[in-house]
Amino acid sequence: MEQKTDKEKKINTLPDNDKETFRLIISKLEELTGKSPGSKPLITESSITELEGIVVELLGVKDRHHKYLVRWLKQGYMDS
C-alpha cells in the first residue's frame, strides 16, 4: 500500500518531458547570454525569435501546471 507522502511526491513531480524542456530552455538562454562555451552575447533578429520561442514554451508549461505551481507556492516549496 502506498504511503501518503509517496502519493504526494508523484502528484507534485513535473513530468520528464517538462524537465527536459527546462534543461533545453536553460541551455538556449546560456547560449544567448554568452555563458555557453564558444558563444558571445549578441542581440540579433534570430536571438529575439529564439527568446519568443522560449517564452512560448514556458507559457505552455505554466498553463499545464498552473494549479500545481500555485499549490507549491502556498505550501512553501517555492519562494514567491
N, C-alpha and C positions, 0 to 999 in steps of 0.2 A: 504494500500500500504506500502511496506517495505521501511524503510529508507536505505540510502547508508551505514551508519555505521553498521546497523544490518546485512546487507549482508556481509560486510567485516568481521564482527565478526564470522559469520558462516563459511566463507571461511578460516579464519585464526585459526580456532579451530581444535585441534587434535581430532581424533575420540576417543570414550570412550575406545575401546579395546587397543589403543596405550597408553592412560593414565594409564590403568591397567597394561600394560607391563612395563611402567616406575616404577610404585609402586612395582611391583614384583622384578624388577632389583635392586631397592634401598634396598629392604629387603634382597635379596641374598647377595648384597655387604656388608651390615651391618653384616650379619652372618659370612661372610668370613673374615672381618676385626676385628671381636670380639666386635663390638659395640652393637650387639643384646644381650639382657639378656640371660645368660646361655651359651654363646658361647665364644670361645677364638680364637685369630688369629692363624691360622695354615695353612701352605702351604703343601698340600698333592696332590697326583695324582687326587683325586676326586675334590679338590678345583680348580685345574688347568682346569679340564674338565668343571667345573661349570663356570669358567671365560670365557672359549671358547664359551660356550653356551650364556653367557651374550653378548659377542661381536657380535655373530651372530644375536641375537635379535636386538641389537642396529643398526647394519648394515641394517637389514630389515626395521626398522623404517626410517632410513636415506634414503634408496632407495625409499621408498614410498612417502616421504615428502621432498625430496631434494629441489625442486623448492620453496616450502614454507619456508624452513629454510633459504635459500639464500635471499628470499624476506624480511623475518623478520629481518635479519641482516642488509640489506640495508636500511630498514625503521627505524632502531634503536630500535626495540622491544627487541632485544637480544644484549648483549655485545659480540664483536668478540674476 
